[in-house]
Amino acid sequence: MKINKAAARADFKKQAAKFRREAEMAEKGAARFREQGKPAAAKTCEDLAKVYLKQADMAENYKFPKWVK
């Protein structure tokens, strides 16, 4: 099976940008919850932002397996 690496990398880049936007939204939500005096909800949003940033890093730094030509 032939995989178009350039197209796949472009897809990964788009996905990473999407994850970064989601992380930014979660961080804004955390700040809003902190202002409202809801530390548990703020912590949840911060954790979610960390997950989104990790997913973005994984998408940007994906290494194709050796069998992919």
LINURFEN-V647295 format. One line per field, one symbol per residue. psi: psi as a letter, one per 30 degrees, with the letter a starting at -180 (. if undefined). A space follows every 50 residues. Layout:
psi=???
//
This chain:
psi=kkkjeeeeeeeeeeeeeeeeeeeeeeeeeeeeeeefhieeeeeeeeeeee eeeeeeeeeegkkklffk.
//
